[in-house]
Amino acid sequence: MKRYRFLLFDADYTLLDFDKDMFHAFQATYEACFGSQRPYSPQLLEQYEVCNNRWWEKLERGECTKSQLYVGRFQDFLQETGLTGQPEEINRLYFENLAQGGALLPGALELVRDLSGAYQLYIVTNGNAVSQMSRLERSGLLPYVQDVFVSEDAGAAKPDVRYFDYAFSRIPGFEKERALLIGDSLTSDMLGAQNAGIDSMWYCPQALRYYPEWEEEAKKLSITYQVGSFAAIRGMLL
């Protein structure tokens, strides 16, 4: 295996348990904004996720701005559920609640801690700067990473090469040929690494089981490594 110096980790679904944080944030936001209109149900969360994912896919394709995403997902949610509210205020409260998260995937902290002794670690993440930094701080990961690059600060999001130019320019002594991006997303992480000209490691513990069509999508990309567990990452890098 190539000798790497810089490991660039995605955050959500790679290290952080976004589903857990998002569930608590959405439920708290829903109760505050819509509790008097309709009792909360899991189906409402599913509907929000459809709206949210639709807008994130638009962002990754360069079809909307981050501000449009934040408001648009709740505009769609209101329209599709018949609930009433102000999308901007709902989004503000949602981010306040999301910032109280920081749940980790099992084994993530130990992996990052151990890798930090042999590599320079960075986190590369799309999202709201305040909520992402708060979650990362609460997770306990920050003592083991050199820096965090959030798309909102960069003015561009993965897989846009401008995001990576922003991050690379802020890493002392950075060398593309000695960098490896580790993430779960084909459309933001793996495509982003390809666009940026660095090696990639696709972390997909459940992806091919639940989304077998992703295997064909993965073949269209220049993915350097594919792993299904933290143990596999540890075995390859330590």
C-alpha positions in Angstrom: 0.0 0.0 0.0 1.2 3.5 -0.8 2.7 5.4 2.1 0.2 8.2 3.1 0.8 11.2 5.3 -2.5 13.0 5.1 -5.8 11.3 5.9 -9.0 13.3 5.1 -12.0 11.9 6.8 -15.6 12.6 5.9 -17.8 13.2 9.0 -21.4 12.1 8.6 -22.0 8.3 8.1 -18.2 7.8 8.2 -17.4 8.9 11.8 -20.5 10.6 13.1 -23.9 8.9 13.5 -25.9 11.5 11.5 -29.1 9.5 11.6 -29.1 9.6 15.4 -28.3 13.3 15.6 -30.8 14.2 12.9 -33.6 12.1 14.5 -33.3 14.0 17.8 -32.9 17.4 16.1 -35.9 16.9 13.8 -38.2 15.5 16.5 -37.4 18.5 18.8 -37.9 20.9 16.0 -41.1 19.3 14.9 -42.6 19.4 18.4 -41.7 23.1 18.8 -43.0 24.1 15.3 -45.8 21.7 14.5 -46.7 19.8 17.7 -50.0 21.7 18.0 -50.9 21.0 14.3 -50.3 17.3 14.1 -48.8 14.7 16.4 -45.3 13.6 15.5 -44.9 10.3 13.7 -42.0 8.4 12.0 -43.7 8.9 8.7 -43.1 12.6 9.0 -39.4 12.1 9.5 -39.3 9.9 6.5 -41.0 12.6 4.4 -38.5 15.2 5.6 -35.6 12.9 4.7 -37.0 12.6 1.2 -37.1 16.4 0.9 -33.7 16.8 2.5 -32.0 14.2 0.3 -33.5 15.7 -2.8 -32.0 19.1 -2.0 -28.6 17.7 -1.1 -28.4 15.9 -4.4 -29.2 19.2 -6.1 -26.3 20.9 -4.2 -23.9 18.2 -5.2 -24.9 18.6 -8.8 -24.3 22.4 -8.5 -28.0 23.2 -9.1 -28.6 25.2 -5.9 -26.8 27.1 -3.2 -26.5 26.0 0.4 -29.0 28.8 1.5 -31.5 27.5 -1.1 -31.1 24.0 0.3 -31.7 25.0 3.9 -34.9 26.8 3.1 -36.1 24.6 0.2 -36.1 21.4 2.1 -38.5 22.8 4.6 -40.6 24.5 2.0 -41.1 21.2 0.3 -41.8 19.5 3.6 -44.5 22.0 4.4 -46.0 21.7 0.9 -46.0 17.9 0.9 -47.4 17.5 4.5 -49.9 20.4 4.5 -48.3 21.8 7.7 -47.8 25.5 8.1 -44.8 27.5 9.3 -41.9 29.7 8.3 -39.1 27.7 6.6 -36.4 30.1 7.6 -37.4 29.9 11.3 -37.8 26.1 11.2 -34.3 25.8 9.7 -32.8 28.0 12.3 -34.3 26.0 15.1 -33.3 22.7 13.4 -29.7 23.7 13.3 -29.8 24.8 17.0 -31.1 21.3 17.9 -28.7 19.6 15.5 -25.7 21.3 17.2 -26.6 19.5 20.4 -25.6 16.2 18.7 -22.3 14.5 18.3 -23.1 10.8 18.3 -20.3 8.6 17.0 -20.5 5.4 15.0 -19.2 2.6 17.2 -15.4 2.4 17.1 -14.9 5.8 15.4 -13.2 7.5 18.3 -10.8 4.6 18.8 -9.9 4.5 15.1 -9.2 8.2 14.8 -7.2 8.2 18.1 -5.0 5.4 16.9 -4.5 6.7 13.4 -3.6 10.1 14.7 -0.3 8.7 16.0 0.8 7.8 12.5 -0.8 10.3 10.2 -2.0 13.9 10.0 -5.8 13.7 10.2 -8.3 16.3 8.8 -12.0 16.3 8.5 -13.7 17.3 5.3 -17.4 17.8 5.6 -20.4 19.4 3.9 -22.9 21.2 6.1 -23.6 24.1 8.3 -20.4 25.4 10.0 -21.8 26.1 13.4 -23.7 22.8 13.8 -20.9 20.7 12.3 -18.2 22.1 14.6 -20.4 21.8 17.6 -21.2 18.2 16.9 -17.5 17.4 16.3 -16.5 19.1 19.5 -19.1 17.2 21.4 -18.0 13.9 19.8 -14.5 14.0 21.3 -12.8 13.7 17.9 -11.2 17.2 17.7 -8.2 16.5 19.9 -7.0 13.9 17.3 -7.4 16.0 14.1 -5.3 18.9 12.8 -8.2 20.9 11.3 -11.7 20.7 10.0 -12.9 22.1 6.7 -16.7 22.7 6.4 -18.2 23.5 3.0 -20.1 26.6 4.3 -16.7 28.2 5.2 -15.2 27.1 1.9 -17.9 28.6 -0.3 -18.2 25.3 -2.2 -19.2 21.8 -1.3 -17.8 18.3 -2.1 -17.4 17.1 -4.8 -16.6 20.6 -6.2 -12.9 20.9 -6.8 -13.1 24.4 -5.4 -13.9 22.9 -2.0 -10.7 20.8 -2.1 -8.6 23.7 -3.3 -9.8 25.6 -0.2 -8.9 22.7 2.1 -5.5 21.8 0.4 -4.4 25.4 0.6 -4.8 25.3 4.4 -2.9 22.1 5.0 0.8 22.8 5.8 3.1 21.0 3.4 0.3 19.3 1.6 1.1 16.7 -1.1 -1.7 15.3 -3.2 0.2 12.0 -3.9 0.4 11.4 -0.1 -3.2 12.1 0.6 -6.1 9.7 1.1 -9.8 10.6 1.4 -12.0 8.2 3.5 -15.7 8.5 3.2 -19.0 6.8 2.6 -20.5 8.9 -0.2 -20.0 8.1 -3.9 -21.3 11.4 -5.0 -19.5 13.7 -2.7 -16.5 11.8 -1.3 -15.4 9.4 -4.0 -16.3 11.8 -6.9 -14.7 14.6 -4.9 -11.4 12.7 -4.5 -11.4 11.9 -8.2 -12.1 15.6 -9.1 -9.3 16.7 -6.7 -6.7 14.2 -8.0 -6.2 12.3 -4.7 -6.6 8.6 -3.7 -9.9 7.5 -2.1 -11.1 4.8 0.3 -14.8 4.0 0.0 -16.2 3.1 3.4 -19.4 1.1 2.7 -20.2 -1.2 5.6 -23.9 -1.6 4.5 -24.2 0.2 1.2 -24.0 -2.7 -1.2 -26.3 -4.8 1.0 -29.1 -2.2 0.9 -28.2 -0.4 -2.3 -26.8 -3.0 -4.7 -27.1 -0.6 -7.6 -24.3 1.4 -6.0 -21.8 -1.2 -7.1 -22.4 -0.2 -10.7 -22.1 3.5 -9.8 -18.9 2.8 -8.0 -17.4 1.2 -11.2 -17.8 4.5 -12.9 -15.4 6.2 -10.5 -11.6 5.9 -9.8 -11.9 4.5 -6.3 -8.5 3.4 -4.9 -9.7 1.2 -2.1 -13.0 -0.2 -0.8 -13.6 -1.3 2.8 -16.5 -2.5 4.8 -15.4 -1.9 8.4 -13.2 0.1 10.7 -11.2 -3.1 11.3 -10.4 -3.2 7.6 -9.3 0.5 7.6 -7.1 -0.2 10.7 -5.6 -3.3 9.0 -4.7 -1.4 5.9 -3.4 1.8 7.5 -1.8 0.6 10.8 
